[in-house]
Amino acid sequence: MNKKGFSDQSSEADNKVEDESKPKKGLAKILAEKKFTYTLPGKRQINIFAFVVLGLNLFFVVGILLFLNNEAFHDFVFNVGR
């Protein structure tokens, strides 16, 4: 008995990519050759990245608060956005 959508002739071998003889290009070639290794970032790099992300988020929140509470800044944003 066949399940709906499957034929009698399907098998595990048919599921493989048929064009394996074609040479890989670009990123697929690099990944297949495994010529690079990934190393986890060090503690210093993590701290620098976290500082940048938190700093930009703080800058964004201050900008939103100024936009909502300061009429001059609100007008400045609308005039620059034109």
URMOKA-V347359 format. One record per residue. RES is the residue in one small letter. PSI is psi in degrees with one decimal (999 if undefined). NEAR is the number of other C-alpha atoms within 12 Angstrom. Layout:
res=RES psi=PSI near=NEAR
res=RES psi=PSI near=NEAR
This chain:
res=m psi=129.0 near=7
res=n psi=142.4 near=9
res=k psi=153.6 near=8
res=k psi=130.4 near=7
res=g psi=-2.9 near=8
res=f psi=146.3 near=10
res=s psi=167.5 near=11
res=d psi=-27.4 near=11
res=q psi=-0.4 near=10
res=s psi=143.0 near=13
res=s psi=176.0 near=10
res=e psi=-36.1 near=8
res=a psi=-31.0 near=9
res=d psi=-20.9 near=12
res=n psi=-17.7 near=10
res=k psi=155.0 near=10
res=v psi=131.6 near=10
res=e psi=-20.5 near=9
res=d psi=42.5 near=10
res=e psi=-19.1 near=8
res=s psi=-19.9 near=7
res=k psi=138.4 near=10
res=p psi=141.6 near=12
res=k psi=151.3 near=14
res=k psi=155.1 near=11
res=g psi=-134.1 near=10
res=l psi=-35.6 near=12
res=a psi=-37.4 near=13
res=k psi=-43.8 near=14
res=i psi=-43.9 near=14
res=l psi=-34.9 near=14
res=a psi=-36.3 near=13
res=e psi=-20.6 near=14
res=k psi=53.5 near=11
res=k psi=2.2 near=11
res=f psi=158.4 near=11
res=t psi=148.5 near=9
res=y psi=129.7 near=8
res=t psi=141.8 near=6
res=l psi=146.1 near=9
res=p psi=149.2 near=11
res=g psi=173.0 near=10
res=k psi=-39.5 near=10
res=r psi=-42.9 near=11
res=q psi=-39.0 near=12
res=i psi=-43.1 near=13
res=n psi=-40.3 near=14
res=i psi=-45.7 near=14
res=f psi=-43.3 near=15
res=a psi=-40.6 near=14
res=f psi=-43.1 near=14
res=v psi=-45.3 near=14
res=v psi=-47.1 near=14
res=l psi=-37.3 near=14
res=g psi=-43.2 near=15
res=l psi=-37.2 near=14
res=n psi=-41.4 near=14
res=l psi=-42.9 near=14
res=f psi=-41.5 near=14
res=f psi=-44.0 near=14
res=v psi=-40.9 near=14
res=v psi=-40.3 near=16
res=g psi=-40.4 near=18
res=i psi=-43.8 near=16
res=l psi=-41.6 near=15
res=l psi=-41.0 near=18
res=f psi=-40.2 near=18
res=l psi=-30.6 near=15
res=n psi=-18.5 near=13
res=n psi=112.9 near=15
res=e psi=-36.8 near=13
res=a psi=-42.3 near=13
res=f psi=-37.5 near=18
res=h psi=-45.9 near=18
res=d psi=-38.9 near=16
res=f psi=-44.6 near=15
res=v psi=-42.9 near=17
res=f psi=-34.9 near=12
res=n psi=-37.1 near=10
res=v psi=-31.6 near=9
res=g psi=-6.8 near=8
res=r psi=999 near=7
